[in-house]
């Protein structure tokens, strides 16, 4: 239970899943992603908001982003 609490707290704090994977010692990222999927989904909204704030702060509009 402590391990799960630690991992979910890391994710909620903004730690990337790949870093959590390494800290927990999982060989495969899919274990981390599957085990903590609910927390990661909730974190997605926070990431989206941070991305939009970054675009706004840096005056980057979607018309300025090059699409390859």
C-alpha positions as CSV (number, residue, x, y, z in Angstrom):
1,X,0.0,0.0,0.0
2,X,2.9,2.4,0.8
3,X,4.4,1.7,-2.6
4,X,1.1,2.5,-4.4
5,X,0.7,5.7,-2.3
6,X,4.3,6.7,-3.2
7,X,3.8,6.1,-6.9
8,X,0.4,7.9,-7.1
9,X,1.8,10.9,-5.2
10,X,4.8,11.0,-7.6
11,X,2.5,11.1,-10.6
12,X,0.2,13.7,-9.0
13,X,3.2,15.9,-8.3
14,X,4.0,15.9,-12.0
15,X,6.7,13.2,-12.2
16,X,6.7,11.6,-15.6
17,X,5.5,7.9,-15.7
18,X,8.9,6.9,-17.1
19,X,10.7,8.3,-14.0
20,X,8.1,6.5,-11.7
21,X,8.8,3.3,-13.6
22,X,12.5,3.5,-12.9
23,X,12.0,4.5,-9.3
24,X,9.7,1.5,-8.7
25,X,12.1,-0.8,-10.6
26,X,9.6,-2.0,-13.3
27,X,11.3,-3.3,-16.4
28,X,8.4,-2.3,-18.7
29,X,6.6,1.0,-18.7
30,X,3.3,-0.8,-19.4
31,X,3.2,-2.1,-15.9
32,X,3.4,1.4,-14.5
33,X,0.9,2.7,-17.0
34,X,-1.6,-0.1,-16.4
35,X,-1.3,0.0,-12.6
36,X,-1.7,3.7,-12.3
37,X,-3.9,4.4,-15.3
38,X,-6.6,6.1,-13.3
39,X,-4.2,8.6,-11.7
40,X,-2.5,9.2,-15.0
41,X,-5.9,9.9,-16.7
42,X,-6.7,12.5,-14.0
43,X,-3.2,14.0,-14.4
44,X,-3.9,14.4,-18.1
45,X,-6.2,17.4,-17.5
46,X,-3.5,19.1,-15.5
47,X,-1.0,18.5,-18.3
48,X,-3.5,19.9,-20.9
49,X,-4.0,23.0,-18.8
50,X,-0.2,23.5,-18.4
51,X,0.3,23.1,-22.1
52,X,-2.4,25.7,-22.9
53,X,-0.9,28.1,-20.3
54,X,2.5,27.7,-21.9
55,X,1.2,28.5,-25.3
56,X,-0.6,31.6,-24.0
57,X,2.4,32.8,-22.0
58,X,4.7,32.4,-25.0
59,X,2.2,33.9,-27.4
60,X,2.2,30.8,-29.5
61,X,-0.9,30.3,-31.6
62,X,-1.8,27.1,-33.4
63,X,-1.3,28.9,-36.6
64,X,2.4,29.4,-35.6
65,X,3.0,25.7,-34.9
66,X,4.5,23.9,-37.9
67,X,2.7,20.7,-38.8
68,X,5.0,18.1,-40.4
